[in-house]
Amino acid sequence: MMSDWEILETVGTEPEARLIAGFLESREVPVKVEVLAFRQEPVTFGALSQIHLRVPPEFVEEAKRLLQARRHRFAVVDGDGLGPTVATGAPQVQATPPRALADPSDTAVEEDS
């Protein structure tokens, strides 16, 4: 029964819920998506747009650990500073920001005379 499963995460869109559910399922964590959205009106805020991801009680800690690790990996890639070390004490890998576009005045262009 779904009420026996614990709410792991609440998100605002079905695509986000399906993405997280797919991630957890790929790591063999059972997950159910519970959509609370009211479909008659285009409501995208408040309780009428909530989507719960539920997992069995025995998978809650593992699912939380997996989501935290996933968020950390994406934060490193996106450059959201997470401090000098991660929870394990290992050095953090900093993302390299993209190079700025070259200033046109910096490029050597030969003009025809």
Secondary structure as GFF3:
##gff-version 3
##sequence-region A 1 113
A	DSSP	three_ten_helix	2	4	.	.	.	ID=ss1
A	DSSP	beta_strand	6	11	.	.	.	ID=ss2
A	DSSP	alpha_helix	14	26	.	.	.	ID=ss3
A	DSSP	beta_strand	32	35	.	.	.	ID=ss4
A	DSSP	three_ten_helix	46	49	.	.	.	ID=ss5
A	DSSP	beta_strand	51	55	.	.	.	ID=ss6
A	DSSP	three_ten_helix	57	59	.	.	.	ID=ss7
A	DSSP	alpha_helix	60	78	.	.	.	ID=ss8
A	DSSP	three_ten_helix	104	106	.	.	.	ID=ss9
###
